[in-house]
Amino acid sequence: MQDNREITNEEVQKASEIINNLLSYYNSKVVGQPYLGYSLLVAMMTNGHVLLESVPGLAKTTAARVMTEAVNGSFSRIQCTPDLIPSDIIGTQMYNMATNTFEDKIGPVYSNFVLLDEINRSSAKTQSAMLEAMQEREVSIGGKTYKLPEVFVVIATQNPIESEGTYVLSEAQLDRFLLKETVTYPSARDEMEILNRVEAGVFSESVASVDDVVYLQKLCKRIYIDPAIKKYIVDIVQATRMTDKILAPELAQYVAMGASTRAAIAFMEVAKAIALINGRRYCVPDDVKALRYSVLRHRIMLTFAAVAEDVKIEKIIDAIIGSVKTP
């Protein structure tokens, strides 16, 4: 049932304290990836999932662990390989010789934060099983259904460079992720700071709890979003499907397929989270645009020509957003 109560100043203040503590904790542990921390926070607040793309060794796993530690949540890391099967993730039935019965053994998916490392290395069948759990937020073992934790965030990573021995995620599967972030190399200054922190050792206690995350999630749902902002979101998503009419021909030729309705839902949920992060009870157009790349970069499919000519998806997204009138 929708909670339509107006958010009080005390609730906003409490939320701001939790959010500031989480961001401060993240920035104290992870160097040079502030946007990644911001996106992970938004995912926590909306109970959404994140796809991270970068070459190895750029702190993707560290970032996921840090956010888990910040709220003292449960964490599972699953290293995806071609021989990984669905039961390795979801769970299976194990025979107990002492009782002469089969017992359900829940897999590592039953955690607050699940890191799927190199998801594109697992087979299509295993990817499908995990993505079903992400969508339904429950798993079935031996005919029995187990609800996943109230706070359940999947952080999947993939390496865009290596293609040998990988299974590319389909467009339908990519659409299940709330956000897609690309992680870049740190600057020389940041890399030096990383070395200093590793040498010194950085340890600290958690600054929030899983209950605090649930509090933020419930508060996000109560953030007011005006019909004009909703129309703005719909207009953006509709624009991705008619690029031949709104973009210059030299750009429109690179778009093969626009975003689905899930993009509109993601825009709305992300906008509410960002409004709360900024200490507001209502959404503004800038909240919609803040994570526009993360919401759309995996939902707009480009042609082979775009890939061959190294056309950046961010350029296409900016052109689409620029064509839509801001309320």
Secondary structure, DSSP 4 states (H G I P E B T S, - for coil): ----PPPPHHHHHHHHHHHHHHHHHHHHH--S-HHHHHHHHHHHHHT--EEEE--SSSSHHHHHHHHHHHTT--EEEEE--TT--HHHHHEEEEEETTTTEEEEEE-TT-SSEEEEETGGGS-HHHHHHHHHHHHHSEEEETTEEEEPPSS-EEEEEE-SS--TT--PPPHHHHTT-SEEEE--PPPHHHHHHHHHHHHH-------S-HHHHHHHHHHHHTSB--HHHHHHHHHHHHHHT-HHHHS-HHHHTTEEE---HHHHHHHHHHHHHHHHHTT-SB--HHHHHTTHHHHHTTTSEEPHHHHHTT--HHHHHHHHHHHSPP-
